[in-house]
Amino acid sequence: MKRLFAAALLLIAFAAHAADGFSLELGEGDREVSLLRVGVHSYYQLQKLEPHNVHVLLEASLGYWSTEEGPIYDIGMTPVFRYARSRKSGPYLEAAIGLHFLSDTHIKPDVTLSTHFQFGDHIGVGLRRGHYDFGVRLQHLSNAGLRNPNPGVNFLLVRLAYELR
């Protein structure tokens, strides 16, 4: 497990080298879980989506969950589809589904996720001004029924990002 997290940190460090921006997310989840997440992201241009004001960014993240059973670390990789008139400023809507790997599955004495591997989907709104990006996200993590029980966790997140370009 420790080797996997070391490899993930190395991957995030390489992603940071090619990053278009950095982010910090804070949030509360059901099941008495608090979340702190840092991430890096890069923009990608998809020719078929570009004329329709849809922008794609790939986020790599490392999260810390505070739970009744102790800390849980979360490594994630998520493609985010963002609808905005301009990539540089103004309001946006976004939706995403990504992959997450958790260091532990025990959240509460009576709540255990059945797998370390989880899907994380979210919807969000935000505002970008210059180099700053402020957003709010609703995120759900679960294993999509790969194994039962599948209680999942829902988060309300506040996100602050700084764009390098």
MARBALUM-839136 format. One record per atom (N, C-alpha, C): residue in one letter; atom name; x, y negated, z negated. Coordinates in steps of 0.2 Angstrom, whole numbers, plus 5000, padded with zeros to 4 digits. Last residue first. Example, Ala and Ser with C-alpha at 12.3 -4.5 7.8 and 13.67 -1.06 7.14 Angstrom:
<atoms>
+------+------+------+------+------+
! rest ! atom !    x !    y !    z !
+------+------+------+------+------+
!    s !    N ! 5064 ! 5011 ! 4965 !
!    s !   CA ! 5068 ! 5005 ! 4964 !
!    s !    C ! 5064 ! 5000 ! 4961 !
!    a !    N ! 5066 ! 5028 ! 4961 !
!    a !   CA ! 5062 ! 5022 ! 4961 !
!    a !    C ! 5066 ! 5016 ! 4961 !
+------+------+------+------+------+
</atoms>
This chain:
<atoms>
+------+------+------+------+------+
! rest ! atom !    x !    y !    z !
+------+------+------+------+------+
!    r !    N ! 4993 ! 4850 ! 5081 !
!    r !   CA ! 4994 ! 4846 ! 5088 !
!    r !    C ! 4987 ! 4842 ! 5089 !
!    l !    N ! 4991 ! 4854 ! 5068 !
!    l !   CA ! 4997 ! 4852 ! 5070 !
!    l !    C ! 4998 ! 4848 ! 5076 !
!    e !    N ! 4977 ! 4852 ! 5057 !
!    e !   CA ! 4979 ! 4854 ! 5064 !
!    e !    C ! 4986 ! 4850 ! 5066 !
!    y !    N ! 4972 ! 4859 ! 5043 !
!    y !   CA ! 4976 ! 4853 ! 5045 !
!    y !    C ! 4979 ! 4856 ! 5052 !
!    a !    N ! 4956 ! 4862 ! 5034 !
!    a !   CA ! 4962 ! 4864 ! 5039 !
!    a !    C ! 4966 ! 4858 ! 5041 !
!    l !    N ! 4946 ! 4868 ! 5022 !
!    l !   CA ! 4950 ! 4862 ! 5024 !
!    l !    C ! 4956 ! 4865 ! 5028 !
!    r !    N ! 4931 ! 4875 ! 5018 !
!    r !   CA ! 4937 ! 4876 ! 5022 !
!    r !    C ! 4940 ! 4869 ! 5024 !
!    v !    N ! 4921 ! 4884 ! 5007 !
!    v !   CA ! 4923 ! 4877 ! 5009 !
!    v !    C ! 4930 ! 4878 ! 5012 !
!    l !    N ! 4909 ! 4898 ! 5007 !
!    l !   CA ! 4916 ! 4895 ! 5007 !
!    l !    C ! 4917 ! 4888 ! 5010 !
!    l !    N ! 4901 ! 4910 ! 5000 !
!    l !   CA ! 4900 ! 4903 ! 5002 !
!    l !    C ! 4907 ! 4900 ! 5002 !
!    f !    N ! 4900 ! 4927 ! 5003 !
!    f !   CA ! 4903 ! 4921 ! 5001 !
!    f !    C ! 4901 ! 4915 ! 5004 !
!    n !    N ! 4895 ! 4944 ! 4999 !
!    n !   CA ! 4894 ! 4938 ! 5003 !
!    n !    C ! 4897 ! 4932 ! 4999 !
!    v !    N ! 4900 ! 4961 ! 5001 !
!    v !   CA ! 4900 ! 4955 ! 4997 !
!    v !    C ! 4899 ! 4949 ! 5002 !
!    g !    N ! 4894 ! 4978 ! 5001 !
!    g !   CA ! 4896 ! 4972 ! 5004 !
!    g !    C ! 4897 ! 4966 ! 4999 !
!    p !    N ! 4890 ! 4991 ! 4998 !
!    p !   CA ! 4887 ! 4986 ! 4995 !
!    p !    C ! 4888 ! 4979 ! 4998 !
!    n !    N ! 4889 ! 5006 ! 5003 !
!    n !   CA ! 4891 ! 5000 ! 5007 !
!    n !    C ! 4888 ! 4993 ! 5004 !
!    p !    N ! 4894 ! 5022 ! 4997 !
!    p !   CA ! 4889 ! 5016 ! 4998 !
!    p !    C ! 4893 ! 5010 ! 5001 !
!    n !    N ! 4897 ! 5027 ! 5014 !
!    n !   CA ! 4892 ! 5024 ! 5009 !
!    n !    C ! 4895 ! 5026 ! 5002 !
!    r !    N ! 4905 ! 5021 ! 5029 !
!    r !   CA ! 4905 ! 5025 ! 5023 !
!    r !    C ! 4901 ! 5022 ! 5018 !
!    l !    N ! 4902 ! 5012 ! 5039 !
!    l !   CA ! 4907 ! 5018 ! 5040 !
!    l !    C ! 4907 ! 5023 ! 5035 !
!    g !    N ! 4894 ! 5001 ! 5037 !
!    g !   CA ! 4891 ! 5008 ! 5037 !
!    g !    C ! 4895 ! 5013 ! 5038 !
!    a !    N ! 4902 ! 4990 ! 5037 !
!    a !   CA ! 4897 ! 4991 ! 5043 !
!    a !    C ! 4894 ! 4998 ! 5043 !
!    n !    N ! 4909 ! 4987 ! 5026 !
!    n !   CA ! 4912 ! 4991 ! 5031 !
!    n !    C ! 4907 ! 4994 ! 5037 !
!    s !    N ! 4909 ! 4969 ! 5024 !
!    s !   CA ! 4906 ! 4976 ! 5022 !
!    s !    C ! 4910 ! 4980 ! 5027 !
!    l !    N ! 4906 ! 4952 ! 5020 !
!    l !   CA ! 4911 ! 4957 ! 5021 !
!    l !    C ! 4908 ! 4964 ! 5019 !
!    h !    N ! 4901 ! 4937 ! 5026 !
!    h !   CA ! 4899 ! 4943 ! 5024 !
!    h !    C ! 4904 ! 4948 ! 5025 !
!    q !    N ! 4900 ! 4919 ! 5024 !
!    q !   CA ! 4904 ! 4925 ! 5026 !
!    q !    C ! 4901 ! 4931 ! 5022 !
!    l !    N ! 4897 ! 4903 ! 5029 !
!    l !   CA ! 4894 ! 4909 ! 5025 !
!    l !    C ! 4897 ! 4915 ! 5028 !
!    r !    N ! 4907 ! 4888 ! 5027 !
!    r !   CA ! 4906 ! 4895 ! 5030 !
!    r !    C ! 4902 ! 4899 ! 5026 !
!    v !    N ! 4911 ! 4872 ! 5032 !
!    v !   CA ! 4908 ! 4876 ! 5027 !
!    v !    C ! 4906 ! 4883 ! 5030 !
!    g !    N ! 4925 ! 4861 ! 5035 !
!    g !   CA ! 4920 ! 4865 ! 5036 !
!    g !    C ! 4917 ! 4869 ! 5030 !
!    f !    N ! 4936 ! 4849 ! 5042 !
!    f !   CA ! 4932 ! 4851 ! 5036 !
!    f !    C ! 4926 ! 4855 ! 5038 !
!    d !    N ! 4951 ! 4845 ! 5048 !
!    d !   CA ! 4945 ! 4849 ! 5049 !
!    d !    C ! 4942 ! 4851 ! 5043 !
!    y !    N ! 4963 ! 4833 ! 5054 !
!    y !   CA ! 4959 ! 4836 ! 5048 !
!    y !    C ! 4953 ! 4839 ! 5051 !
!    h !    N ! 4968 ! 4825 ! 5064 !
!    h !   CA ! 4972 ! 4832 ! 5062 !
!    h !    C ! 4968 ! 4836 ! 5057 !
!    g !    N ! 4953 ! 4819 ! 5069 !
!    g !   CA ! 4961 ! 4819 ! 5070 !
!    g !    C ! 4964 ! 4825 ! 5068 !
!    r !    N ! 4941 ! 4828 ! 5062 !
!    r !   CA ! 4943 ! 4821 ! 5063 !
!    r !    C ! 4951 ! 4821 ! 5063 !
!    r !    N ! 4928 ! 4839 ! 5063 !
!    r !   CA ! 4935 ! 4838 ! 5064 !
!    r !    C ! 4936 ! 4831 ! 5066 !
!    l !    N ! 4917 ! 4848 ! 5054 !
!    l !   CA ! 4918 ! 4841 ! 5057 !
!    l !    C ! 4926 ! 4841 ! 5057 !
!    g !    N ! 4905 ! 4862 ! 5054 !
!    g !   CA ! 4911 ! 4858 ! 5052 !
!    g !    C ! 4912 ! 4852 ! 5055 !
!    v !    N ! 4898 ! 4878 ! 5050 !
!    v !   CA ! 4898 ! 4871 ! 5053 !
!    v !    C ! 4904 ! 4867 ! 5050 !
!    g !    N ! 4897 ! 4896 ! 5053 !
!    g !   CA ! 4899 ! 4890 ! 5049 !
!    g !    C ! 4898 ! 4883 ! 5053 !
!    i !    N ! 4897 ! 4913 ! 5049 !
!    i !   CA ! 4894 ! 4907 ! 5053 !
!    i !    C ! 4896 ! 4901 ! 5049 !
!    h !    N ! 4906 ! 4928 ! 5049 !
!    h !   CA ! 4904 ! 4922 ! 5046 !
!    h !    C ! 4901 ! 4918 ! 5052 !
!    d !    N ! 4911 ! 4945 ! 5044 !
!    d !   CA ! 4908 ! 4940 ! 5049 !
!    d !    C ! 4906 ! 4934 ! 5046 !
!    g !    N ! 4923 ! 4957 ! 5042 !
!    g !   CA ! 4921 ! 4950 ! 5040 !
!    g !    C ! 4918 ! 4946 ! 5045 !
!    f !    N ! 4924 ! 4974 ! 5038 !
!    f !   CA ! 4923 ! 4969 ! 5043 !
!    f !    C ! 4921 ! 4962 ! 5040 !
!    q !    N ! 4937 ! 4983 ! 5029 !
!    q !   CA ! 4931 ! 4979 ! 5030 !
!    q !    C ! 4930 ! 4975 ! 5036 !
!    f !    N ! 4946 ! 4995 ! 5021 !
!    f !   CA ! 4945 ! 4992 ! 5028 !
!    f !    C ! 4938 ! 4989 ! 5028 !
!    h !    N ! 4944 ! 5002 ! 5010 !
!    h !   CA ! 4948 ! 4996 ! 5010 !
!    h !    C ! 4947 ! 4992 ! 5016 !
!    t !    N ! 4927 ! 5008 ! 5006 !
!    t !   CA ! 4933 ! 5008 ! 5010 !
!    t !    C ! 4938 ! 5002 ! 5009 !
!    s !    N ! 4917 ! 5006 ! 4997 !
!    s !   CA ! 4919 ! 5013 ! 4998 !
!    s !    C ! 4925 ! 5013 ! 5003 !
!    l !    N ! 4917 ! 4995 ! 4983 !
!    l !   CA ! 4917 ! 4996 ! 4990 !
!    l !    C ! 4920 ! 5003 ! 4992 !
!    t !    N ! 4908 ! 4996 ! 4968 !
!    t !   CA ! 4914 ! 4998 ! 4972 !
!    t !    C ! 4913 ! 4998 ! 4979 !
!    v !    N ! 4901 ! 4991 ! 4954 !
!    v !   CA ! 4901 ! 4990 ! 4961 !
!    v !    C ! 4908 ! 4991 ! 4964 !
!    d !    N ! 4901 ! 4992 ! 4940 !
!    d !   CA ! 4896 ! 4996 ! 4944 !
!    d !    C ! 4896 ! 4995 ! 4951 !
!    p !    N ! 4912 ! 4985 ! 4936 !
!    p !   CA ! 4911 ! 4992 ! 4934 !
!    p !    C ! 4906 ! 4996 ! 4938 !
!    k !    N ! 4917 ! 4977 ! 4952 !
!    k !   CA ! 4914 ! 4976 ! 4945 !
!    k !    C ! 4913 ! 4984 ! 4943 !
!    i !    N ! 4926 ! 4980 ! 4962 !
!    i !   CA ! 4924 ! 4973 ! 4961 !
!    i !    C ! 4921 ! 4972 ! 4954 !
!    h !    N ! 4937 ! 4990 ! 4969 !
!    h !   CA ! 4933 ! 4990 ! 4963 !
!    h !    C ! 4932 ! 4982 ! 4961 !
!    t !    N ! 4946 ! 4992 ! 4979 !
!    t !   CA ! 4939 ! 4992 ! 4981 !
!    t !    C ! 4934 ! 4991 ! 4975 !
!    d !    N ! 4961 ! 4983 ! 4985 !
!    d !   CA ! 4957 ! 4987 ! 4980 !
!    d !    C ! 4950 ! 4987 ! 4982 !
!    s !    N ! 4966 ! 4976 ! 4995 !
!    s !   CA ! 4971 ! 4980 ! 4991 !
!    s !    C ! 4967 ! 4984 ! 4986 !
!    l !    N ! 4958 ! 4976 ! 5011 !
!    l !   CA ! 4958 ! 4975 ! 5004 !
!    l !    C ! 4963 ! 4979 ! 5000 !
!    f !    N ! 4958 ! 4970 ! 5027 !
!    f !   CA ! 4960 ! 4975 ! 5023 !
!    f !    C ! 4961 ! 4973 ! 5016 !
!    h !    N ! 4947 ! 4965 ! 5040 !
!    h !   CA ! 4950 ! 4963 ! 5034 !
!    h !    C ! 4952 ! 4970 ! 5030 !
!    l !    N ! 4943 ! 4958 ! 5056 !
!    l !   CA ! 4945 ! 4964 ! 5052 !
!    l !    C ! 4948 ! 4962 ! 5046 !
!    g !    N ! 4928 ! 4948 ! 5061 !
!    g !   CA ! 4935 ! 4950 ! 5061 !
!    g !    C ! 4937 ! 4956 ! 5057 !
!    i !    N ! 4918 ! 4937 ! 5070 !
!    i !   CA ! 4918 ! 4944 ! 5066 !
!    i !    C ! 4926 ! 4946 ! 5067 !
!    a !    N ! 4910 ! 4921 ! 5070 !
!    a !   CA ! 4916 ! 4926 ! 5070 !
!    a !    C ! 4914 ! 4932 ! 5067 !
!    a !    N ! 4905 ! 4905 ! 5075 !
!    a !   CA ! 4903 ! 4911 ! 5073 !
!    a !    C ! 4909 ! 4916 ! 5074 !
!    e !    N ! 4901 ! 4887 ! 5072 !
!    e !   CA ! 4906 ! 4893 ! 5074 !
!    e !    C ! 4903 ! 4899 ! 5071 !
!    l !    N ! 4900 ! 4870 ! 5078 !
!    l !   CA ! 4896 ! 4876 ! 5075 !
!    l !    C ! 4901 ! 4882 ! 5077 !
!    y !    N ! 4905 ! 4853 ! 5074 !
!    y !   CA ! 4906 ! 4860 ! 5078 !
!    y !    C ! 4901 ! 4865 ! 5074 !
!    p !    N ! 4908 ! 4836 ! 5077 !
!    p !   CA ! 4905 ! 4841 ! 5074 !
!    p !    C ! 4906 ! 4848 ! 5078 !
!    g !    N ! 4925 ! 4828 ! 5081 !
!    g !   CA ! 4917 ! 4829 ! 5081 !
!    g !    C ! 4915 ! 4835 ! 5077 !
!    s !    N ! 4939 ! 4831 ! 5090 !
!    s !   CA ! 4936 ! 4828 ! 5085 !
!    s !    C ! 4928 ! 4829 ! 5086 !
!    k !    N ! 4946 ! 4841 ! 5099 !
!    k !   CA ! 4950 ! 4837 ! 5095 !
!    k !    C ! 4946 ! 4833 ! 5089 !
!    r !    N ! 4937 ! 4848 ! 5107 !
!    r !   CA ! 4942 ! 4852 ! 5102 !
!    r !    C ! 4945 ! 4848 ! 5097 !
!    s !    N ! 4921 ! 4843 ! 5109 !
!    s !   CA ! 4928 ! 4841 ! 5110 !
!    s !    C ! 4932 ! 4846 ! 5105 !
!    r !    N ! 4909 ! 4849 ! 5107 !
!    r !   CA ! 4910 ! 4845 ! 5113 !
!    r !    C ! 4917 ! 4843 ! 5114 !
!    a !    N ! 4909 ! 4866 ! 5102 !
!    a !   CA ! 4910 ! 4858 ! 5100 !
!    a !    C ! 4911 ! 4855 ! 5107 !
!    y !    N ! 4909 ! 4881 ! 5095 !
!    y !   CA ! 4905 ! 4877 ! 5100 !
!    y !    C ! 4906 ! 4870 ! 5097 !
!    r !    N ! 4920 ! 4894 ! 5093 !
!    r !   CA ! 4918 ! 4888 ! 5090 !
!    r !    C ! 4915 ! 4884 ! 5096 !
!    f !    N ! 4924 ! 4909 ! 5087 !
!    f !   CA ! 4921 ! 4906 ! 5093 !
!    f !    C ! 4918 ! 4900 ! 5090 !
!    v !    N ! 4938 ! 4917 ! 5081 !
!    v !   CA ! 4932 ! 4913 ! 5079 !
!    v !    C ! 4930 ! 4909 ! 5086 !
!    p !    N ! 4945 ! 4933 ! 5076 !
!    p !   CA ! 4944 ! 4928 ! 5082 !
!    p !    C ! 4937 ! 4924 ! 5080 !
!    t !    N ! 4954 ! 4937 ! 5062 !
!    t !   CA ! 4948 ! 4935 ! 5064 !
!    t !    C ! 4948 ! 4930 ! 5070 !
!    m !    N ! 4961 ! 4946 ! 5050 !
!    m !   CA ! 4963 ! 4944 ! 5057 !
!    m !    C ! 4956 ! 4943 ! 5060 !
!    g !    N ! 4967 ! 4947 ! 5033 !
!    g !   CA ! 4962 ! 4946 ! 5038 !
!    g !    C ! 4965 ! 4944 ! 5045 !
!    i !    N ! 4969 ! 4954 ! 5017 !
!    i !   CA ! 4973 ! 4952 ! 5023 !
!    i !    C ! 4968 ! 4952 ! 5029 !
!    d !    N ! 4967 ! 4951 ! 5000 !
!    d !   CA ! 4963 ! 4952 ! 5007 !
!    d !    C ! 4968 ! 4950 ! 5012 !
!    y !    N ! 4968 ! 4958 ! 4984 !
!    y !   CA ! 4971 ! 4954 ! 4989 !
!    y !    C ! 4968 ! 4956 ! 4996 !
!    i !    N ! 4960 ! 4956 ! 4969 !
!    i !   CA ! 4960 ! 4960 ! 4975 !
!    i !    C ! 4963 ! 4955 ! 4980 !
!    p !    N ! 4962 ! 4957 ! 4951 !
!    p !   CA ! 4963 ! 4953 ! 4957 !
!    p !    C ! 4963 ! 4958 ! 4963 !
!    g !    N ! 4949 ! 4964 ! 4941 !
!    g !   CA ! 4956 ! 4962 ! 4942 !
!    g !    C ! 4956 ! 4959 ! 4949 !
!    e !    N ! 4936 ! 4967 ! 4939 !
!    e !   CA ! 4940 ! 4972 ! 4938 !
!    e !    C ! 4948 ! 4970 ! 4939 !
!    e !    N ! 4929 ! 4955 ! 4941 !
!    e !   CA ! 4929 ! 4958 ! 4934 !
!    e !    C ! 4934 ! 4963 ! 4933 !
!    t !    N ! 4940 ! 4945 ! 4952 !
!    t !   CA ! 4934 ! 4949 ! 4951 !
!    t !    C ! 4935 ! 4952 ! 4943 !
!    s !    N ! 4946 ! 4935 ! 4964 !
!    s !   CA ! 4946 ! 4935 ! 4957 !
!    s !    C ! 4939 ! 4939 ! 4955 !
!    w !    N ! 4955 ! 4937 ! 4978 !
!    w !   CA ! 4949 ! 4938 ! 4975 !
!    w !    C ! 4950 ! 4938 ! 4968 !
!    y !    N ! 4965 ! 4929 ! 4990 !
!    y !   CA ! 4965 ! 4932 ! 4983 !
!    y !    C ! 4958 ! 4931 ! 4980 !
!    g !    N ! 4970 ! 4932 ! 5007 !
!    g !   CA ! 4966 ! 4930 ! 5002 !
!    g !    C ! 4967 ! 4933 ! 4995 !
!    l !    N ! 4977 ! 4927 ! 5022 !
!    l !   CA ! 4979 ! 4930 ! 5016 !
!    l !    C ! 4974 ! 4928 ! 5010 !
!    s !    N ! 4974 ! 4927 ! 5040 !
!    s !   CA ! 4974 ! 4925 ! 5033 !
!    s !    C ! 4976 ! 4930 ! 5028 !
!    a !    N ! 4973 ! 4921 ! 5056 !
!    a !   CA ! 4977 ! 4926 ! 5052 !
!    a !    C ! 4977 ! 4923 ! 5045 !
!    e !    N ! 4962 ! 4917 ! 5069 !
!    e !   CA ! 4965 ! 4916 ! 5062 !
!    e !    C ! 4968 ! 4922 ! 5059 !
!    l !    N ! 4961 ! 4911 ! 5084 !
!    l !   CA ! 4963 ! 4917 ! 5081 !
!    l !    C ! 4966 ! 4915 ! 5074 !
!    l !    N ! 4948 ! 4902 ! 5093 !
!    l !   CA ! 4954 ! 4902 ! 5089 !
!    l !    C ! 4955 ! 4908 ! 5085 !
!    v !    N ! 4940 ! 4895 ! 5107 !
!    v !   CA ! 4942 ! 4901 ! 5103 !
!    v !    C ! 4948 ! 4900 ! 5099 !
!    h !    N ! 4926 ! 4885 ! 5111 !
!    h !   CA ! 4934 ! 4886 ! 5110 !
!    h !    C ! 4935 ! 4892 ! 5105 !
!    v !    N ! 4915 ! 4880 ! 5122 !
!    v !   CA ! 4916 ! 4885 ! 5117 !
!    v !    C ! 4924 ! 4886 ! 5117 !
!    n !    N ! 4910 ! 4872 ! 5132 !
!    n !   CA ! 4912 ! 4869 ! 5126 !
!    n !    C ! 4913 ! 4874 ! 5120 !
!    h !    N ! 4909 ! 4877 ! 5145 !
!    h !   CA ! 4903 ! 4877 ! 5141 !
!    h !    C ! 4905 ! 4875 ! 5134 !
!    p !    N ! 4922 ! 4878 ! 5151 !
!    p !   CA ! 4917 ! 4873 ! 5153 !
!    p !    C ! 4911 ! 4873 ! 5149 !
!    e !    N ! 4927 ! 4889 ! 5143 !
!    e !   CA ! 4930 ! 4882 ! 5142 !
!    e !    C ! 4925 ! 4877 ! 5145 !
!    l !    N ! 4924 ! 4902 ! 5146 !
!    l !   CA ! 4920 ! 4899 ! 5140 !
!    l !    C ! 4922 ! 4891 ! 5140 !
!    k !    N ! 4932 ! 4907 ! 5156 !
!    k !   CA ! 4924 ! 4907 ! 5157 !
!    k !    C ! 4921 ! 4903 ! 5152 !
!    q !    N ! 4945 ! 4905 ! 5151 !
!    q !   CA ! 4942 ! 4901 ! 5157 !
!    q !    C ! 4935 ! 4901 ! 5157 !
!    l !    N ! 4949 ! 4902 ! 5135 !
!    l !   CA ! 4946 ! 4907 ! 5139 !
!    l !    C ! 4943 ! 4904 ! 5145 !
!    q !    N ! 4963 ! 4898 ! 5126 !
!    q !   CA ! 4958 ! 4895 ! 5131 !
!    q !    C ! 4956 ! 4901 ! 5135 !
!    y !    N ! 4965 ! 4898 ! 5109 !
!    y !   CA ! 4966 ! 4901 ! 5115 !
!    y !    C ! 4961 ! 4899 ! 5120 !
!    y !    N ! 4974 ! 4892 ! 5094 !
!    y !   CA ! 4969 ! 4891 ! 5099 !
!    y !    C ! 4971 ! 4895 ! 5106 !
!    s !    N ! 4978 ! 4899 ! 5079 !
!    s !   CA ! 4980 ! 4897 ! 5085 !
!    s !    C ! 4974 ! 4897 ! 5090 !
!    h !    N ! 4981 ! 4897 ! 5061 !
!    h !   CA ! 4976 ! 4899 ! 5067 !
!    h !    C ! 4980 ! 4896 ! 5073 !
!    v !    N ! 4983 ! 4904 ! 5045 !
!    v !   CA ! 4985 ! 4900 ! 5050 !
!    v !    C ! 4981 ! 4902 ! 5056 !
!    g !    N ! 4977 ! 4902 ! 5027 !
!    g !   CA ! 4977 ! 4905 ! 5034 !
!    g !    C ! 4981 ! 4901 ! 5039 !
!    v !    N ! 4972 ! 4907 ! 5011 !
!    v !   CA ! 4976 ! 4903 ! 5015 !
!    v !    C ! 4976 ! 4906 ! 5022 !
!    r !    N ! 4959 ! 4908 ! 4999 !
!    r !   CA ! 4962 ! 4911 ! 5005 !
!    r !    C ! 4966 ! 4905 ! 5009 !
!    l !    N ! 4951 ! 4913 ! 4985 !
!    l !   CA ! 4955 ! 4908 ! 4988 !
!    l !    C ! 4959 ! 4911 ! 4993 !
!    l !    N ! 4935 ! 4917 ! 4977 !
!    l !   CA ! 4940 ! 4918 ! 4983 !
!    l !    C ! 4944 ! 4912 ! 4984 !
!    s !    N ! 4926 ! 4926 ! 4965 !
!    s !   CA ! 4929 ! 4920 ! 4967 !
!    s !    C ! 4934 ! 4921 ! 4972 !
!    v !    N ! 4912 ! 4936 ! 4961 !
!    v !   CA ! 4919 ! 4936 ! 4964 !
!    v !    C ! 4920 ! 4928 ! 4967 !
!    e !    N ! 4899 ! 4940 ! 4957 !
!    e !   CA ! 4904 ! 4937 ! 4952 !
!    e !    C ! 4911 ! 4937 ! 4955 !
!    r !    N ! 4891 ! 4945 ! 4966 !
!    r !   CA ! 4894 ! 4950 ! 4963 !
!    r !    C ! 4900 ! 4947 ! 4958 !
!    d !    N ! 4894 ! 4932 ! 4979 !
!    d !   CA ! 4889 ! 4936 ! 4974 !
!    d !    C ! 4893 ! 4941 ! 4971 !
!    g !    N ! 4907 ! 4921 ! 4978 !
!    g !   CA ! 4903 ! 4926 ! 4981 !
!    g !    C ! 4898 ! 4929 ! 4976 !
!    e !    N ! 4914 ! 4905 ! 4982 !
!    e !   CA ! 4911 ! 4909 ! 4977 !
!    e !    C ! 4907 ! 4915 ! 4981 !
!    g !    N ! 4930 ! 4898 ! 4988 !
!    g !   CA ! 4923 ! 4900 ! 4988 !
!    g !    C ! 4921 ! 4904 ! 4982 !
!    l !    N ! 4941 ! 4890 ! 4999 !
!    l !   CA ! 4939 ! 4891 ! 4992 !
!    l !    C ! 4932 ! 4893 ! 4992 !
!    e !    N ! 4954 ! 4890 ! 5011 !
!    e !   CA ! 4947 ! 4891 ! 5009 !
!    e !    C ! 4946 ! 4892 ! 5002 !
!    l !    N ! 4965 ! 4881 ! 5021 !
!    l !   CA ! 4964 ! 4883 ! 5014 !
!    l !    C ! 4956 ! 4884 ! 5013 !
!    s !    N ! 4976 ! 4882 ! 5036 !
!    s !   CA ! 4969 ! 4881 ! 5032 !
!    s !    C ! 4969 ! 4884 ! 5025 !
!    f !    N ! 4985 ! 4875 ! 5050 !
!    f !   CA ! 4984 ! 4879 ! 5043 !
!    f !    C ! 4978 ! 4878 ! 5040 !
!    g !    N ! 4988 ! 4877 ! 5067 !
!    g !   CA ! 4986 ! 4873 ! 5061 !
!    g !    C ! 4986 ! 4878 ! 5055 !
!    d !    N ! 4994 ! 4883 ! 5078 !
!    d !   CA ! 4991 ! 4876 ! 5079 !
!    d !    C ! 4989 ! 4873 ! 5073 !
!    a !    N ! 5008 ! 4893 ! 5076 !
!    a !   CA ! 5002 ! 4891 ! 5074 !
!    a !    C ! 5000 ! 4884 ! 5076 !
!    a !    N ! 5019 ! 4901 ! 5078 !
!    a !   CA ! 5016 ! 4899 ! 5084 !
!    a !    C ! 5009 ! 4896 ! 5082 !
!    h !    N ! 5023 ! 4903 ! 5064 !
!    h !   CA ! 5028 ! 4900 ! 5069 !
!    h !    C ! 5025 ! 4898 ! 5075 !
!    a !    N ! 5013 ! 4910 ! 5059 !
!    a !   CA ! 5014 ! 4903 ! 5057 !
!    a !    C ! 5018 ! 4900 ! 5062 !
!    a !    N ! 5015 ! 4923 ! 5064 !
!    a !   CA ! 5009 ! 4919 ! 5067 !
!    a !    C ! 5010 ! 4912 ! 5065 !
!    f !    N ! 5026 ! 4927 ! 5056 !
!    f !   CA ! 5027 ! 4926 ! 5063 !
!    f !    C ! 5021 ! 4922 ! 5066 !
!    a !    N ! 5018 ! 4927 ! 5044 !
!    a !   CA ! 5024 ! 4922 ! 5044 !
!    a !    C ! 5026 ! 4921 ! 5052 !
!    i !    N ! 5009 ! 4937 ! 5047 !
!    i !   CA ! 5007 ! 4930 ! 5046 !
!    i !    C ! 5012 ! 4925 ! 5046 !
!    l !    N ! 5019 ! 4948 ! 5047 !
!    l !   CA ! 5015 ! 4946 ! 5053 !
!    l !    C ! 5012 ! 4939 ! 5052 !
!    l !    N ! 5023 ! 4948 ! 5034 !
!    l !   CA ! 5028 ! 4947 ! 5039 !
!    l !    C ! 5024 ! 4944 ! 5046 !
!    l !    N ! 5011 ! 4951 ! 5028 !
!    l !   CA ! 5014 ! 4945 ! 5026 !
!    l !    C ! 5019 ! 4943 ! 5032 !
!    a !    N ! 5010 ! 4964 ! 5033 !
!    a !   CA ! 5005 ! 4959 ! 5034 !
!    a !    C ! 5008 ! 4952 ! 5033 !
!    a !    N ! 5021 ! 4971 ! 5027 !
!    a !   CA ! 5021 ! 4970 ! 5034 !
!    a !    C ! 5016 ! 4965 ! 5036 !
!    a !    N ! 5017 ! 4970 ! 5014 !
!    a !   CA ! 5023 ! 4967 ! 5016 !
!    a !    C ! 5023 ! 4966 ! 5023 !
!    f !    N ! 5006 ! 4978 ! 5014 !
!    f !   CA ! 5005 ! 4971 ! 5013 !
!    f !    C ! 5011 ! 4967 ! 5014 !
!    l !    N ! 5012 ! 4990 ! 5017 !
!    l !   CA ! 5007 ! 4987 ! 5021 !
!    l !    C ! 5006 ! 4980 ! 5020 !
!    r !    N ! 5019 ! 4992 ! 5006 !
!    r !   CA ! 5023 ! 4991 ! 5012 !
!    r !    C ! 5018 ! 4988 ! 5017 !
!    k !    N ! 5010 ! 4994 ! 4996 !
!    k !   CA ! 5014 ! 4988 ! 4995 !
!    k !    C ! 5018 ! 4987 ! 5002 !
!    m !    N ! 5004 ! 5006 ! 5000 !
!    m !   CA ! 5000 ! 5000 ! 5000 !
!    m !    C ! 5004 ! 4994 ! 5000 !
+------+------+------+------+------+
</atoms>
